[in-house]
């Protein structure tokens, strides 16, 4: 007799990662599916603690700093999920999931240095604690550890990891340098999101198919799903960045704008400003007040007011609609997958992405 599966365990963890609430686990087969994912996540979590340990005392502390700060483990969950399209979770699937999550964590250390971020996952960013050099070197150590894990999975995994890492770097480079002369700033921005976020989520989904021994024809649909849902995720982040509740989001409203990042609402506003005087006025006020930072400057109240006005502007609603379009296209991409809990879970994940509030 198959023992009953604690529903709350699965609902809590999978709801955190993919937005799958208790209603998803309504049948015995779906509970067995949830058990496979949850057991895999337990193995991944144990593996992350093991793989992110270093003999050097400082490296041991810094490398696990963001891991222990939390995180939804979206990427390893997707790897475990798409593996269920084949023979399911195995040691190679778990190793791939670990390597991808370590890659993601490594990128956060570097991102926070480049963005001069003060907070990450509700705690002071690594460079705020140890300085830029230690944060950068910690990210490098984690990239090396992820590569070592991938090397044990063979040439195909190594190539996929290298291709993904290349796109992560190109995305960051293009975000830093901005669009070239004559390049559409909005198209440039979307490509940055696809490279910086979509590529790693796509790799996570693809790894599950490869090492879960799923049919080859499922690889392209889940890759497309991953890339598109990554873009949708970041566009929702652009909307959340303007949210007024600092306690709920853990960030000061307009954090990205304050850091000089032209998010999609601002890009839409800049485009509209060429023909709309009111939009041009709002844009000029925001840009002036951003230039007047640091936050201790007298113009902080004016900037907060401008951000609040941008939050209520039509360009932010347009950004939300664009995020929903990318999420819809992600769901359309997995139409070739067989009906069942994997397809259902991916669809629900896409819905949850655009329902996010933090």
Secondary structure, DSSP 8 states (H G I E B T S, - for coil): ------HHHHHHHHHHHH---GGG--SHHHHHHHHHHHHHHHHHHHHHHHHT--SSHHHHHHHTHHHHT----HHHHHHHHHHTTTT---HHHHHHHHHHHHHHHHHHHHHHHHHT-SEETTEE-HHHHH-HHHHHHHHHHHHHHHHHHHHTT-HHHHHHHHHHHHHHHHHHHHHHH---TT--HHHHHHHHHIIIIIHHHHHHHHHHHHHTT--THHHHHHHHHHHHHHHHHHHHHHHHTT-S-HHHHSS-TTHHHHTT---HHHHHHHHHTTT-HHHHHHHHHHHHHHHT-STTSTTHHHHHHHHHHHHHSHHHHHHHHHHHHHHHHHHHHGGGS-SSHHHHHHHHHHHHHTT---
